[in-house]
Amino acid sequence: MRRLHGRTVRRLLLAGFVAALSGACSAEADSRDGMEDMPGMAPAGAGAAAEASDPMQVHLARMSELPADSLPAALPAHRQMVANMLAQMNREMAGMNMASDAAWNATVDSIRGDLTAMPTVSAAGLADLIPAHLGRVRRLMTMHAAMMRMRQSMIILGV
């Protein structure tokens, strides 16, 4: 039996990790296609404490519980928080030289489209739009967390 070098072992471990993560992410994305997320759901792997301490998760949970007539008043703050989140994610990814993929780009485009359309939508229309929008935001947060974990693992493995 041939002995494997350290670099080869690291690459094999990384390949296995990426395959496992990819499968988990696609399974999670498949389960979220309908956008019926539960209010306040934290990114995969986060516990209740992480959810409670994450201001964006708290905000999303509150937004999902607002009555339709309160949504227009909450909209400016929500749009600003989501825009800030997108900018921060872009900075983090650029800082780690990470490229986005088609799923990431499609989700970001959908969220930006929501943010652009929301000010022109009635309160009843917002009540219809918000659950799907919040699902997209949560999905993006989950994708971002998974990408950051994968990048950190690659750094640790020296790849």
N, C-alpha and C positions, 0 to 999 in steps of 0.2 A: 504494500500500500504506500502510495506517495505521500510525503509530508508536505503540508500546505504552509506557505509563508504567511507571516502576520498580515501583510497587505491584502493578500488573497482572502484570508479569513474575514477581515474587516469588510471587504467588498461583498462577500457572500452574506454576511450578517446584515449589511445595509440593504442588499437586494431583498432579502427575506423580510426585513422591517418595512421597506417601501411597499412590497407586495401585500403584506398584512394590513398596513395602513390604508392602502388604496382600496382594498376590499372592504374594509370597515367604513371608509368614507363613502364609497358607492352604495353600500347597503343602507347607510344612514340617509344619503341623498334620496334613494329609492323610497325609503319609508316616509320622507318628507315631501314627496312630490305633490300631495294634495294640500300642503300648507296648513294642515290642521294641528299646528304645534300647540302644546299646552302652555298657558301663560307662565312666564318666568323661567322657562326651561334653560338651564345653563348649558354651555358647550359640552360635548361628549367628554366624560371623565371628570367633570367638575362636580363637587359635592354641593350639598345644600348651603354650607358655609360660604363657598365661593360664589354661589348664586346670590346670596343675600348681601355680600359685600361688593358685588359688581354693580356700579351705578347704572350701566347701560341695561343690564338684565332687570334691575328694579324698575327702570324707566319703561322698558318694554312691557313688563307685567302690568304696570299702572295704565299704560296706553291701551292694553287689551281689555281692561276692565272699565274704561270710561264709557259713559252713555253717549249716544250719538250727538246729542245737543251740546256736549262739552268738548267734542273733538276739534271743532274749528278754533277754539281758544287755545288748545294745547298744541296745535299744529306748528306755530313758529318755533317753539322750543324744541319740538321733536325734529323738525327739519334741520335745525342747527346741530343738534346732538348727532344725528346720523351723518351729516356732512363732515363734522369733526372726526367721527369714527372712521369714515372712509379715508380722510386725509391722513390720519394717524396710521392706518393700516398700510397705505401706500408708502409712507415714510419708512415704516419698519421693513417692508419688503424691499424697498430700494436700498436701505442701509445694509441688508444682508445679501444683496445681489440676487434676489429671488425673482424669477419670472412668473407672471400669471398664466393660467391656462384658460381654455375656452369656458369651462364651467364658472370660473372666477369672474371672467369678463362679462359673461351673460348675466350673472347674478348682480354684479355692480351696475351694469346698464339698466337692469330692471328696477333696481332700487333708485337710481338717479331718475329714471322715468317716473316712478311713483312720486318722488319729491317734487318734480317739476309739475306734475298734474294735480297734486293735492290741493293747492290754493284755489283752483277753479272748480272744485267738486263740492257739492252740497253736503250738509251734515249727514244726510241719509246715505249719500254716495260714499262718504268717508267711512261710515260704519260698515259698508260692504267691502271697501278697499283695504281697510286697516288689517284685518286678520291675515290676508295673503301677504301684504307688505311686511308685517312683523315677522312672518314666517321666513321671508326672503332675508331680512336683516339677521335673524337668528342663524339661518343656514350659512350666511357669509361669515358670521362670527365663529361658527363651528369650523368652517373651512380654514379660516385664518389661524385659529388655534392649532389645528392639525398641521398646517404648513409650518408654523413656528416650531412645533415639537419635532417635526421631521428635520428641519434645518438645524436645530440644536443637536439632534442625534448625529447628524452628519459632521458637525463641528467636533463633537466629542470623539467620533470615530476617526477624525482626521481626513475625511473625504472631501 
